[in-house]
Amino acid sequence: MADDAIAAANSVLRDKGYAERDLAVHPGLRGKALLKGNKLVSPFSDDGELVLRVVRELVPAEAELGHRMLRPADLRAQL
């Protein structure tokens, strides 16, 4: 299930205009998913379904984000 959430999250990120180096979801330790990249101050790690929700609902399109950086604490505060 986590692999499906990771693949879906990466598809959403591509649709939002992100290159993999800028923002992508990777498998993490103990079944977690890890959102990381150049547009994120530090990695965001949680359950795959929650990371997918964050990507769908809280990560703006790359064009909207521009030169700003995302902060995991800001993403968690919006959940």
N, C-alpha and C positions, 0 to 999 in steps of 0.2 A: 504493500500500500504506500509506503514512504517513497518508493521509486516512482510510482505514478504521480504523486504529489510534486516531486522534484521535477519530473519531466513537464508536468502541466505548468508549474511556476516558471520554468525556463522558457516555455512557449509564450506565456503571457509577457514576460520581460522582453523577448524578441519582438512581439507585437507592439510593445510600448517604445521600441526603438533602441534598446540597449544592446551593445555588443557584449559578448561574454566576459571580456576583460573588465568592463565597466560595472556590470552587475549580473550575477548568476547564482543559482542555487546548486549546492554540492552536497553529497552525502556526508554526514558528520558522525561523530562517535556515538555509540549507544543508541542507534536508530534515529538520531536527530537529523534535521536538515540545516544547512548552513548557507545563509545569504551573505555573499561577500563580493567585493570588487572595488574598483577605483572610485566609485560614486558613493561609497559607504565609509564613514569614519572608522568603524570597527565592525567585525562580523556580527550578524544576528543569528542566533542559534535557538531552535525550538523544534517542536513536533512538526513533521512535514505538512500536515493539514493547516496548522497555524501559519507557517511560513507562506504557504500558498495563499491563504486569506490576506496576509499582509501585502503580498505582491499584487494581488487583484484589487484590493480596496485602498491601500495606503501609499503605495509607491506611485508617484506621478509619472507621466510619460517623460521620456528623456528630454524632449524639447521644452517641456514645462520646467524641469529641474534646472536646465542650463548648466551653469558653472557651480551651482550650490552642491553641497554634500548632504547626504542623509545621515541621521544619527539614530542608532538603535534605540536609545532612550526615548527619542521623540516618537518613533514608531510604536513602541510599547505603550506610551502614554495615550496614544490614539485608539488603542484596542478597547 
